[in-house]
Amino acid sequence: MTHQTADSDELLAAGKLDALIGFPPVPQELRAKRIGQVIVNSSVDRPWSQYFCCTVAARKEFVQRNPAATKRAVRAILKATDVVRARARARRPRTWWNRGFTTAYELRPRDDEGDSVQRWREYDPEDSVRFYALRLREVGIAEEQSEEDSRRRTDWRFLNELKKELKG
């Protein structure tokens, strides 16, 4: 079922939704209103919090033709991630309020929330791909993929180089 984000609290409180996937600031607002209960928080709950949550993807032909541009783009994304981590804590609630995502300026993420995307240097990307491939296979969305298929379809070269270059 799809619905407007603004209706999440009413639908969950009325029992018309059994569960929902929420992105900030919706979970924080629901928690503040004491609506529902967190089942999984992928930022802090294991095993989800131990893996990359997001992916950068490009066509193989583009990467082969434009390796310098590809590396620059990945570098920019990773640097931006670091900048966001440094600034987000204090600014996040104000930004949500200014953009009309929430009217509750005082809503703040819990201290243990929201840093998993920032720990990109610590994660093993191959392990993350295996983890999510298994989850997708368990629910029937993906077919079984061999280690060789995975190696052929992924290229960690830029990420590995940037981990060394962007030591934080």
LUMTOR-436531 format. One line per 3 residues: for each residue y, x, z of N, C-alpha, C, O, CB. Coordinates in Angstrom, 2 decimals, padded with zeros to 5 digits, always signed. Glycine has a CB too. Example, Ala and Ser with C-alpha at 12.3 -4.5 7.8 and 13.67 -1.06 7.14 Angstrom:
-005.69:+013.19:+007.80:-004.50:+012.30:+007.80:-003.30:+013.20:+007.80:-003.32:+014.24:+008.46:-004.47:+011.31:+009.05 | -002.25:+012.85:+007.08:-001.06:+013.67:+007.14:+000.03:+012.90:+007.87:+001.14:+013.41:+008.04:-000.60:+014.08:+005.72
***
This chain:
-001.17:+000.85:+000.00:+000.00:+000.00:+000.00:+001.23:+000.89:+000.00:+001.29:+001.87:+000.74:+000.00:-000.96:+001.22 | +002.18:+000.57:-000.80:+003.45:+001.29:-000.78:+004.53:+000.34:-000.31:+004.46:-000.88:-000.50:+003.79:+001.88:-002.18 | +005.54:+000.93:+000.31:+006.65:+000.14:+000.84:+007.85:+001.05:+001.02:+007.74:+002.27:+000.88:+006.27:-000.53:+002.19
+008.98:+000.45:+001.31:+010.18:+001.22:+001.57:+010.04:+001.96:+002.90:+009.53:+001.40:+003.87:+011.42:+000.30:+001.59 | +010.48:+003.21:+002.93:+010.40:+004.01:+004.15:+011.08:+003.31:+005.31:+010.59:+003.36:+006.44:+011.02:+005.39:+003.93 | +012.20:+002.65:+005.05:+012.95:+001.98:+006.11:+012.15:+000.87:+006.78:+012.45:+000.47:+007.90:+014.24:+001.40:+005.55
+011.11:+000.37:+006.10:+010.31:-000.72:+006.65:+009.12:-000.22:+007.49:+008.41:-001.04:+008.08:+009.80:-001.59:+005.54 | +008.90:+001.08:+007.56:+007.73:+001.63:+008.24:+007.61:+001.17:+009.68:+006.54:+000.75:+010.12:+007.77:+003.13:+008.20 | +008.71:+001.26:+010.42:+008.64:+000.91:+011.83:+008.29:-000.56:+012.04:+007.47:-000.89:+012.90:+009.96:+001.23:+012.51
+008.90:-001.43:+011.26:+008.63:-002.86:+011.40:+007.20:-003.20:+011.02:+006.53:-003.96:+011.73:+009.61:-003.67:+010.54 | +006.71:-002.63:+009.90:+005.36:-002.92:+009.45:+004.31:-002.39:+010.43:+003.32:-003.07:+010.70:+005.13:-002.32:+008.06 | +004.52:-001.19:+010.95:+003.58:-000.62:+011.91:+003.60:-001.41:+013.21:+002.55:-001.71:+013.77:+003.90:+000.87:+012.18
+004.78:-001.75:+013.71:+004.92:-002.51:+014.95:+004.31:-003.90:+014.82:+003.75:-004.43:+015.78:+006.38:-002.62:+015.34 | +004.41:-004.50:+013.63:+003.88:-005.84:+013.40:+002.38:-005.85:+013.13:+001.77:-006.91:+013.01:+004.60:-006.49:+012.24 | +001.77:-004.66:+013.03:+000.34:-004.58:+012.75:-000.02:-004.79:+011.30:-001.19:-004.99:+010.97:-000.38:-005.59:+013.57
+000.97:-004.73:+010.41:+000.71:-004.88:+008.98:+000.27:-003.58:+008.35:-000.26:-003.56:+007.24:+001.95:-005.41:+008.26 | +000.48:-002.48:+009.06:-000.02:-001.16:+008.66:-000.92:-000.66:+009.78:-000.59:-000.77:+010.95:+001.15:-000.15:+008.38 | -002.06:-000.10:+009.40:-002.92:+000.53:+010.39:-002.51:+001.97:+010.63:-002.67:+002.50:+011.73:-004.38:+000.46:+009.95
-001.98:+002.61:+009.60:-001.57:+004.01:+009.69:-000.59:+004.30:+008.56:-000.50:+003.54:+007.60:-002.80:+004.98:+009.61 | +000.14:+005.39:+008.71:+001.03:+005.82:+007.64:+001.18:+007.32:+007.68:+001.00:+007.96:+008.71:+002.39:+005.13:+007.75 | +001.52:+007.87:+006.53:+001.85:+009.28:+006.44:+003.36:+009.34:+006.45:+004.02:+008.72:+005.62:+001.24:+009.96:+005.14
+003.90:+010.09:+007.40:+005.35:+010.13:+007.52:+005.89:+011.54:+007.44:+005.26:+012.50:+007.88:+005.76:+009.50:+008.81 | +007.07:+011.64:+006.88:+007.78:+012.91:+006.78:+009.11:+012.75:+007.52:+009.67:+011.65:+007.54:+008.01:+013.34:+005.28 | +009.61:+013.82:+008.12:+010.83:+013.73:+008.91:+011.93:+013.01:+008.13:+012.09:+013.22:+006.93:+011.30:+015.12:+009.33
+012.68:+012.19:+008.81:+012.71:+011.93:+010.25:+011.89:+010.72:+010.69:+011.98:+010.33:+011.85:+014.12:+011.73:+010.68 | +011.08:+010.12:+009.80:+010.35:+008.89:+010.14:+009.47:+009.07:+011.38:+009.57:+008.24:+012.29:+009.49:+008.46:+008.96 | +008.60:+010.08:+011.48:+007.78:+010.19:+012.68:+008.60:+010.33:+013.97:+008.23:+009.78:+015.00:+006.85:+011.38:+012.56
+009.70:+011.05:+013.89:+010.54:+011.22:+015.08:+011.16:+009.88:+015.50:+011.25:+009.58:+016.69:+011.65:+012.26:+014.81 | +011.58:+009.09:+014.52:+012.15:+007.79:+014.85:+011.10:+006.87:+015.44:+011.36:+006.16:+016.41:+012.78:+007.14:+013.60 | +009.89:+006.87:+014.86:+008.82:+006.03:+015.39:+008.48:+006.43:+016.82:+008.28:+005.58:+017.69:+007.56:+006.12:+014.50
+008.42:+007.74:+017.08:+008.13:+008.22:+018.43:+009.22:+007.80:+019.39:+008.93:+007.37:+020.51:+007.98:+009.75:+018.43 | +010.48:+007.91:+018.98:+011.60:+007.52:+019.85:+011.56:+006.03:+020.17:+011.94:+005.61:+021.26:+012.94:+007.87:+019.18 | +011.08:+005.21:+019.22:+010.99:+003.76:+019.44:+009.66:+003.37:+020.09:+009.42:+002.20:+020.36:+011.15:+003.02:+018.11
+008.81:+004.37:+020.35:+007.48:+004.14:+020.95:+006.64:+003.20:+020.09:+005.97:+002.30:+020.61:+007.63:+003.56:+022.36 | +006.69:+003.42:+018.78:+005.88:+002.64:+017.84:+004.76:+003.53:+017.33:+005.01:+004.63:+016.82:+006.75:+002.09:+016.65 | +003.53:+003.06:+017.47:+002.38:+003.79:+016.97:+002.03:+005.00:+017.82:+002.60:+005.23:+018.89:+002.63:+004.23:+015.56
+001.09:+005.76:+017.30:+000.62:+006.95:+017.98:+000.30:+008.00:+016.92:-000.28:+007.68:+015.88:-000.62:+006.65:+018.87 | +000.67:+009.25:+017.18:+000.38:+010.32:+016.24:-001.13:+010.57:+016.24:-001.73:+010.79:+017.30:+001.17:+011.63:+016.61 | -001.73:+010.54:+015.07:-003.15:+010.83:+014.93:-003.34:+012.29:+014.57:-004.13:+013.00:+015.19:-003.80:+009.91:+013.87
-002.61:+012.74:+013.54:-002.66:+014.13:+013.11:-001.24:+014.59:+012.81:-000.50:+013.93:+012.08:-003.58:+014.31:+011.87 | -000.89:+015.72:+013.36:+000.38:+016.37:+013.03:-000.01:+017.69:+012.38:-000.40:+018.63:+013.06:+001.32:+016.58:+014.32 | +000.10:+017.75:+011.07:-000.38:+018.93:+010.35:+000.44:+020.18:+010.66:+000.03:+021.29:+010.30:-000.36:+018.67:+008.86
+001.58:+020.02:+011.31:+002.37:+021.19:+011.71:+001.76:+021.91:+012.90:+001.90:+023.13:+013.04:+003.79:+020.77:+012.04 | +001.08:+021.17:+013.76:+000.57:+021.78:+014.99:-000.91:+021.57:+015.23:-001.51:+022.34:+015.99:+001.32:+021.25:+016.15 | -001.54:+020.57:+014.62:-002.94:+020.27:+014.89:-003.86:+021.12:+014.04:-003.72:+021.20:+012.82:-003.22:+018.80:+014.64
-004.81:+021.75:+014.70:-005.83:+022.51:+014.00:-006.85:+021.55:+013.43:-007.08:+020.51:+014.05:-006.51:+023.54:+014.92 | -007.46:+021.80:+012.33:-007.34:+023.01:+011.53:-006.19:+022.97:+010.54:-005.88:+023.99:+009.91:-008.62:+023.24:+010.79 | -005.52:+021.82:+010.39:-004.49:+021.65:+009.37:-003.38:+022.68:+009.49:-002.89:+023.19:+008.49:-003.91:+020.26:+009.45
-002.98:+022.98:+010.71:-001.83:+023.87:+010.92:-002.13:+025.33:+010.59:-001.23:+026.16:+010.60:-001.37:+023.78:+012.35 | -003.37:+025.63:+010.28:-003.76:+027.01:+010.00:-003.73:+027.35:+008.51:-004.11:+028.45:+008.11:-005.14:+027.27:+010.54 | -003.27:+026.40:+007.70:-003.31:+026.59:+006.25:-001.96:+026.26:+005.63:-001.14:+025.55:+006.22:-004.40:+025.72:+005.62
-001.73:+026.80:+004.45:-000.53:+026.44:+003.69:-000.52:+024.94:+003.47:-001.56:+024.33:+003.22:-000.48:+027.20:+002.33 | +000.64:+024.36:+003.57:+000.74:+022.92:+003.30:+001.25:+022.66:+001.89:+001.07:+021.56:+001.37:+001.68:+022.26:+004.32 | +001.86:+023.65:+001.27:+002.53:+023.44:-000.01:+002.09:+024.51:-001.00:+001.55:+025.55:-000.63:+004.07:+023.47:+000.16
+002.33:+024.23:-002.27:+001.86:+025.12:-003.32:+002.94:+025.31:-004.37:+003.72:+024.40:-004.66:+000.58:+024.56:-003.97 | +002.98:+026.49:-004.93:+003.80:+026.75:-006.10:+002.81:+026.90:-007.26:+001.89:+027.71:-007.20:+004.73:+028.05:-005.92 | +003.01:+026.13:-008.29:+002.08:+026.18:-009.42:+002.86:+026.39:-010.72:+003.99:+025.93:-010.87:+001.25:+024.88:-009.50
+002.23:+027.09:-011.63:+002.82:+027.33:-012.95:+001.69:+027.42:-013.97:+000.56:+027.75:-013.63:+003.70:+028.63:-012.96 | +002.02:+027.13:-015.21:+001.02:+027.28:-016.27:+000.71:+028.76:-016.45:+001.59:+029.61:-016.35:+001.52:+026.66:-017.60 | -000.54:+029.05:-016.71:-001.00:+030.42:-016.88:-000.22:+031.13:-017.98:+000.14:+032.29:-017.84:-002.50:+030.45:-017.19
+000.04:+030.42:-019.07:+000.74:+031.02:-020.20:+002.16:+031.43:-019.81:+002.64:+032.48:-020.22:+000.78:+030.04:-021.37 | +002.82:+030.59:-019.01:+004.18:+030.92:-018.58:+004.18:+032.18:-017.72:+005.00:+033.07:-017.92:+004.79:+029.74:-017.80 | +003.28:+032.25:-016.77:+003.21:+033.42:-015.87:+002.92:+034.68:-016.67:+003.50:+035.73:-016.41:+002.13:+033.21:-014.79
+002.02:+034.58:-017.63:+001.69:+035.75:-018.44:+002.87:+036.20:-019.29:+003.08:+037.40:-019.46:+000.48:+035.46:-019.33 | +003.63:+035.25:-019.83:+004.78:+035.59:-020.67:+006.00:+036.00:-019.86:+006.85:+036.75:-020.34:+005.13:+034.42:-021.56 | +006.10:+035.51:-018.62:+007.31:+035.70:-017.81:+006.99:+036.18:-016.40:+007.36:+035.52:-015.43:+008.09:+034.40:-017.74
+006.33:+037.30:-016.26:+005.96:+037.74:-014.91:+007.17:+038.04:-014.02:+007.14:+037.74:-012.83:+005.09:+038.98:-015.00 | +008.23:+038.61:-014.57:+009.41:+038.92:-013.76:+010.08:+037.63:-013.28:+010.47:+037.54:-012.11:+010.42:+039.78:-014.58 | +010.22:+036.66:-014.16:+010.83:+035.38:-013.77:+009.97:+034.66:-012.74:+010.49:+034.06:-011.80:+011.04:+034.49:-015.01
+008.66:+034.72:-012.91:+007.75:+034.09:-011.96:+007.91:+034.72:-010.58:+008.01:+034.01:-009.58:+006.30:+034.22:-012.43 | +007.94:+036.04:-010.53:+008.08:+036.71:-009.25:+009.44:+036.41:-008.62:+009.52:+036.22:-007.41:+007.89:+038.23:-009.41 | +010.49:+036.36:-009.43:+011.82:+036.02:-008.90:+011.83:+034.61:-008.31:+012.42:+034.38:-007.25:+012.89:+036.14:-010.00
+011.19:+033.68:-008.99:+011.15:+032.30:-008.50:+010.38:+032.21:-007.18:+010.84:+031.56:-006.24:+010.51:+031.37:-009.55 | +009.22:+032.86:-007.11:+008.44:+032.85:-005.87:+009.23:+033.53:-004.74:+009.24:+033.04:-003.61:+007.07:+033.55:-006.07 | +009.88:+034.65:-005.05:+010.70:+035.34:-004.05:+011.80:+034.42:-003.52:+012.02:+034.35:-002.32:+011.33:+036.62:-004.65
+012.48:+033.71:-004.42:+013.56:+032.81:-004.02:+013.03:+031.70:-003.11:+013.68:+031.35:-002.12:+014.24:+032.20:-005.26 | +011.89:+031.16:-003.43:+011.29:+030.10:-002.61:+010.96:+030.64:-001.22:+011.25:+029.99:-000.22:+010.02:+029.53:-003.29 | +010.35:+031.81:-001.16:+009.97:+032.38:+000.13:+011.18:+032.78:+000.96:+011.19:+032.60:+002.17:+009.06:+033.57:-000.07
+012.19:+033.33:+000.31:+013.42:+033.69:+001.03:+014.10:+032.42:+001.56:+014.59:+032.39:+002.69:+014.40:+034.48:+000.10 | +014.12:+031.39:+000.74:+014.71:+030.12:+001.19:+013.96:+029.57:+002.40:+014.56:+029.02:+003.32:+014.70:+029.10:+000.05 | +012.64:+029.71:+002.39:+011.84:+029.28:+003.52:+012.27:+030.00:+004.79:+012.40:+029.39:+005.85:+010.35:+029.53:+003.26
+012.49:+031.30:+004.68:+012.95:+032.07:+005.85:+014.33:+031.63:+006.31:+014.58:+031.53:+007.51:+012.96:+033.56:+005.53 | +015.23:+031.37:+005.37:+016.58:+030.93:+005.72:+016.52:+029.57:+006.41:+017.20:+029.34:+007.41:+017.48:+030.86:+004.46 | +015.72:+028.67:+005.86:+015.58:+027.34:+006.45:+015.09:+027.45:+007.89:+015.58:+026.75:+008.78:+014.63:+026.46:+005.62
+014.13:+028.30:+008.12:+013.61:+028.47:+009.48:+014.72:+028.90:+010.43:+014.83:+028.40:+011.55:+012.45:+029.50:+009.51 | +015.54:+029.81:+009.98:+016.59:+030.34:+010.83:+017.66:+029.29:+011.14:+018.25:+029.31:+012.22:+017.23:+031.55:+010.18 | +017.91:+028.38:+010.22:+019.01:+027.43:+010.38:+018.59:+026.03:+010.75:+019.40:+025.26:+011.28:+019.80:+027.38:+009.14
+017.36:+025.67:+010.46:+016.96:+024.26:+010.50:+016.99:+023.63:+011.87:+017.41:+022.48:+012.00:+015.60:+024.13:+009.96 | +016.58:+024.32:+012.88:+016.46:+023.70:+014.19:+017.74:+022.97:+014.62:+017.69:+021.80:+014.99:+016.11:+024.76:+015.21 | +018.86:+023.64:+014.57:+020.11:+023.04:+015.04:+020.67:+022.04:+014.05:+021.27:+021.04:+014.43:+021.13:+024.11:+015.32
+020.47:+022.31:+012.76:+021.14:+021.50:+011.74:+020.34:+020.28:+011.31:+020.91:+019.33:+010.78:+021.42:+022.34:+010.54 | +019.01:+020.30:+011.51:+018.16:+019.24:+010.98:+018.61:+017.84:+011.39:+018.81:+017.00:+010.52:+016.74:+019.45:+011.43 | +018.80:+017.56:+012.69:+019.21:+016.19:+013.06:+020.55:+015.80:+012.45:+020.70:+014.67:+012.00:+019.29:+016.06:+014.56
+021.52:+016.71:+012.43:+022.83:+016.41:+011.85:+022.70:+016.10:+010.36:+023.34:+015.18:+009.85:+023.81:+017.59:+012.07 | +021.86:+016.88:+009.64:+021.66:+016.66:+008.21:+021.02:+015.30:+007.97:+021.44:+014.57:+007.07:+020.79:+017.77:+007.61 | +020.00:+014.95:+008.76:+019.37:+013.64:+008.61:+020.40:+012.54:+008.78:+020.42:+011.57:+008.02:+018.22:+013.46:+009.62
+021.25:+012.68:+009.79:+022.26:+011.67:+010.09:+023.29:+011.60:+008.98:+023.63:+010.51:+008.52:+022.93:+011.96:+011.43 | +023.81:+012.74:+008.54:+024.84:+012.78:+007.50:+024.35:+012.19:+006.18:+025.13:+011.57:+005.45:+025.30:+014.21:+007.27 | +023.09:+012.37:+005.88:+022.55:+011.87:+004.61:+022.02:+010.45:+004.71:+021.51:+009.91:+003.73:+021.44:+012.77:+004.13
+022.15:+009.84:+005.87:+021.73:+008.45:+006.03:+020.24:+008.26:+006.22:+019.75:+007.13:+006.13:+022.16:+007.68:+004.86 | +019.48:+009.35:+006.48:+018.04:+009.21:+006.71:+017.77:+008.58:+008.06:+016.73:+007.94:+008.26:+017.34:+010.57:+006.61 | +018.68:+008.75:+008.99:+018.53:+008.17:+010.32:+019.91:+007.88:+010.88:+020.89:+008.53:+010.51:+017.72:+009.10:+011.27
+019.99:+006.91:+011.75:+021.25:+006.63:+012.43:+021.23:+007.18:+013.85:+022.23:+007.09:+014.57:+021.54:+005.12:+012.44 | +020.11:+007.73:+014.26:+019.96:+008.26:+015.62:+020.22:+009.76:+015.61:+019.28:+010.55:+015.46:+018.55:+007.94:+016.19 | +021.46:+010.15:+015.76:+021.85:+011.56:+015.71:+021.11:+012.39:+016.75:+020.84:+013.57:+016.53:+023.34:+011.71:+015.91
+020.79:+011.79:+017.88:+020.16:+012.55:+018.96:+018.69:+012.87:+018.70:+018.10:+013.64:+019.45:+020.29:+011.79:+020.25 | +018.08:+012.29:+017.67:+016.68:+012.58:+017.39:+016.52:+014.04:+017.03:+017.19:+014.54:+016.13:+016.15:+011.69:+016.25 | +015.66:+014.71:+017.71:+015.40:+016.12:+017.43:+013.89:+016.33:+017.37:+013.15:+015.72:+018.15:+016.05:+017.04:+018.51
+013.42:+017.18:+016.46:+011.99:+017.48:+016.43:+011.58:+018.15:+017.73:+012.38:+018.84:+018.36:+011.64:+018.38:+015.22 | +010.34:+017.95:+018.13:+009.82:+018.65:+019.30:+009.81:+020.14:+019.00:+009.79:+020.55:+017.84:+008.40:+018.16:+019.68 | +009.82:+020.94:+020.05:+009.85:+022.40:+019.89:+008.64:+022.94:+019.16:+008.74:+023.98:+018.50:+009.96:+023.06:+021.23
+007.50:+022.26:+019.26:+006.27:+022.76:+018.64:+006.08:+022.24:+017.23:+005.03:+022.45:+016.63:+005.09:+022.38:+019.49 | +007.08:+021.56:+016.69:+006.93:+020.88:+015.42:+007.65:+021.61:+014.29:+008.73:+022.15:+014.49:+007.44:+019.48:+015.53 | +007.05:+021.62:+013.10:+007.78:+021.96:+011.91:+007.86:+023.42:+011.52:+008.57:+023.74:+010.57:+009.10:+021.48:+012.04
+007.18:+024.30:+012.19:+007.26:+025.70:+011.83:+006.10:+026.18:+010.97:+006.10:+027.33:+010.53:+007.34:+026.53:+013.05 | +005.09:+025.33:+010.72:+003.92:+025.81:+009.99:+004.29:+026.28:+008.59:+003.74:+027.27:+008.11:+002.88:+024.71:+009.90 | +005.21:+025.59:+007.95:+005.60:+026.01:+006.59:+006.32:+027.35:+006.62:+006.39:+028.04:+005.61:+006.50:+024.95:+005.94
+006.86:+027.71:+007.77:+007.60:+028.95:+007.90:+006.70:+030.17:+008.10:+007.15:+031.30:+007.93:+008.57:+028.85:+009.04 | +005.44:+029.96:+008.45:+004.56:+031.09:+008.75:+003.78:+031.55:+007.51:+002.59:+031.85:+007.60:+003.58:+030.71:+009.87 | +004.45:+031.61:+006.40:+003.78:+031.90:+005.14:+003.17:+033.29:+005.10:+002.21:+033.51:+004.36:+004.73:+031.74:+004.01
+003.68:+034.23:+005.85:+003.14:+035.59:+005.85:+001.77:+035.67:+006.51:+000.97:+036.56:+006.22:+004.10:+036.54:+006.54 | +001.50:+034.73:+007.42:+000.28:+034.78:+008.21:-000.92:+034.13:+007.52:-002.07:+034.46:+007.84:+000.51:+034.10:+009.52 | -000.69:+033.25:+006.59:-001.78:+032.47:+006.02:-002.49:+033.20:+004.90:-001.92:+034.04:+004.20:-001.25:+031.16:+005.51
-003.77:+032.87:+004.75:-004.59:+033.39:+003.66:-004.63:+032.31:+002.58:-005.26:+031.26:+002.78:-006.05:+033.77:+004.16 | -003.99:+032.54:+001.44:-003.91:+031.48:+000.42:-005.28:+031.08:-000.13:-005.50:+029.90:-000.41:-003.04:+031.94:-000.72 | -006.19:+032.03:-000.29:-007.52:+031.69:-000.80:-008.25:+030.77:+000.16:-008.94:+029.84:-000.25:-008.35:+032.96:-001.05
-008.11:+031.05:+001.44:-008.73:+030.21:+002.46:-008.11:+028.81:+002.44:-008.82:+027.82:+002.62:-008.59:+030.85:+003.86 | -006.81:+028.74:+002.22:-006.14:+027.43:+002.14:-006.67:+026.63:+000.96:-006.92:+025.43:+001.10:-004.62:+027.61:+002.02 | -006.84:+027.27:-000.19:-007.36:+026.57:-001.36:-008.77:+026.06:-001.08:-009.09:+024.92:-001.41:-007.36:+027.51:-002.60
-009.61:+026.89:-000.46:-010.97:+026.46:-000.13:-010.95:+025.27:+000.84:-011.69:+024.31:+000.66:-011.77:+027.63:+000.49 | -010.09:+025.34:+001.86:-009.99:+024.28:+002.86:-009.63:+022.96:+002.21:-010.31:+021.95:+002.43:-008.96:+024.65:+003.92 | -008.56:+022.94:+001.41:-008.13:+021.68:+000.80:-009.08:+021.22:-000.30:-009.24:+020.01:-000.50:-006.72:+021.83:+000.24
-009.71:+022.13:-001.01:-010.70:+021.75:-002.02:-011.87:+021.02:-001.34:-012.38:+020.03:-001.87:-011.22:+023.00:-002.80 | -012.27:+021.51:-000.18:-013.35:+020.86:+000.56:-012.93:+019.47:+001.03:-013.71:+018.52:+000.94:-013.77:+021.72:+001.76 | -011.70:+019.33:+001.52:-011.21:+018.01:+001.95:-011.19:+017.04:+000.77:-011.59:+015.88:+000.91:-009.78:+018.13:+002.58
-010.72:+017.51:-000.39:-010.67:+016.65:-001.58:-012.07:+016.27:-002.05:-012.30:+015.15:-002.50:-009.91:+017.35:-002.70 | -012.99:+017.19:-001.95:-014.38:+016.91:-002.34:-014.99:+015.89:-001.37:-015.74:+015.01:-001.80:-015.22:+018.21:-002.36 | -014.69:+016.00:-000.08:-015.23:+015.09:+000.93:-014.84:+013.64:+000.67:-015.61:+012.72:+000.96:-014.77:+015.50:+002.30
-013.65:+013.42:+000.14:-013.20:+012.05:-000.12:-013.40:+011.62:-001.56:-012.96:+010.55:-001.96:-011.74:+011.91:+000.25 | -014.07:+012.46:-002.36:-014.43:+012.10:-003.71:-013.33:+012.25:-004.75:-013.44:+011.70:-005.85:-014.88:+010.72:-003.72 | -012.28:+013.00:-004.43:-011.19:+013.18:-005.38:-011.44:+014.36:-006.30:-010.99:+014.36:-007.45:-009.88:+013.37:-004.65
-012.14:+015.37:-005.81:-012.38:+016.58:-006.61:-013.87:+016.87:-006.69:-014.65:+016.48:-005.83:-011.63:+017.79:-006.00 | -014.22:+017.57:-007.75:-015.60:+018.02:-007.90:-015.77:+019.37:-007.22:-014.80:+020.05:-006.90:-016.00:+018.10:-009.39 | -017.02:+019.74:-007.01:-017.28:+021.03:-006.39:-016.77:+022.15:-007.30:-016.94:+022.10:-008.51:-018.78:+021.21:-006.10
-016.16:+023.12:-006.68:-015.60:+024.25:-007.43:-016.19:+025.53:-006.87:-016.21:+025.74:-005.66:-014.03:+024.26:-007.34 | -016.67:+026.38:-007.75:-017.25:+027.63:-007.29:-016.16:+028.64:-006.94:-015.00:+028.47:-007.32:-018.18:+028.21:-008.37 | -016.54:+029.67:-006.21:-015.61:+030.75:-005.89:-015.05:+031.38:-007.17:-013.88:+031.73:-007.24:-016.30:+031.84:-005.01
-015.90:+031.50:-008.16:-015.48:+032.09:-009.43:-014.43:+031.21:-010.11:-013.44:+031.72:-010.63:-016.68:+032.30:-010.37 | -014.65:+029.89:-010.11:-013.65:+028.96:-010.66:-012.31:+029.14:-009.96:-011.26:+029.20:-010.59:-014.13:+027.49:-010.54 | -012.37:+029.21:-008.65:-011.15:+029.36:-007.86:-010.43:+030.67:-008.20:-009.21:+030.67:-008.37:-011.47:+029.32:-006.37
-011.16:+031.75:-008.29:-010.54:+033.05:-008.63:-009.91:+033.04:-010.01:-008.85:+033.62:-010.23:-011.58:+034.17:-008.55 | -010.58:+032.37:-010.94:-010.09:+032.30:-012.31:-008.81:+031.46:-012.41:-007.97:+031.70:-013.28:-011.17:+031.74:-013.23 | -008.67:+030.48:-011.54:-007.55:+029.55:-011.62:-006.38:+029.92:-010.71:-005.34:+029.26:-010.75:-008.01:+028.17:-011.28
-006.52:+030.94:-009.90:-005.45:+031.31:-008.98:-005.07:+032.78:-009.17:-005.88:+033.60:-009.60:-005.87:+031.05:-007.53 | -003.83:+033.08:-008.82:-003.33:+034.45:-008.94:-002.42:+034.71:-007.74:-001.31:+034.17:-007.67:-002.56:+034.68:-010.30 | -002.87:+035.51:-006.82:-002.13:+035.78:-005.59:-001.31:+037.07:-005.69:-000.71:+037.50:-004.70:-003.09:+035.88:-004.41
-001.28:+037.65:-006.85:-000.61:+038.93:-007.05:+000.84:+038.90:-006.57:+001.25:+039.78:-005.81:-000.65:+039.30:-008.52 | +001.62:+037.92:-007.00:+003.04:+037.87:-006.63:+003.20:+037.64:-005.13:+004.03:+038.29:-004.49:+003.75:+036.76:-007.41 | +002.42:+036.73:-004.58:+002.52:+036.46:-003.16:+002.19:+037.69:-002.33:+002.90:+038.02:-001.38:+001.60:+035.31:-002.77
+001.13:+038.38:-002.70:+000.73:+039.58:-001.95:+001.80:+040.68:-002.05:+002.08:+041.35:-001.06:-000.61:+040.12:-002.49 | +002.39:+040.85:-003.22:+003.46:+041.84:-003.37:+004.67:+041.45:-002.54:+005.30:+042.31:-001.91:+003.86:+041.99:-004.85 | +005.01:+040.16:-002.53:+006.18:+039.71:-001.81:+005.98:+039.74:-000.29:+006.94:+039.92:+000.45:+006.55:+038.33:-002.25
+004.77:+039.56:+000.15:+004.49:+039.69:+001.59:+004.87:+041.09:+002.06:+005.45:+041.26:+003.14:+002.99:+039.40:+001.90 | +004.55:+042.09:+001.25:+004.90:+043.47:+001.60:+006.40:+043.70:+001.48:+007.02:+044.35:+002.32:+004.13:+044.46:+000.70 | +006.99:+043.16:+000.42:+008.41:+043.37:+000.15:+009.32:+042.67:+001.15:+010.34:+043.22:+001.55:+008.73:+042.89:-001.23
+008.95:+041.46:+001.55:+009.79:+040.64:+002.40:+009.30:+040.64:+003.85:+009.23:+039.58:+004.48:+009.85:+039.23:+001.86 | +008.99:+041.78:+004.35:+008.49:+041.85:+005.74:+009.52:+041.23:+006.66:+010.72:+041.52:+006.58:+008.20:+043.33:+006.16 | +009.05:+040.36:+007.53:+010.00:+039.66:+008.39:+009.67:+039.87:+009.77:+010.36:+039.36:+010.66:+010.04:+038.22:+008.10
***
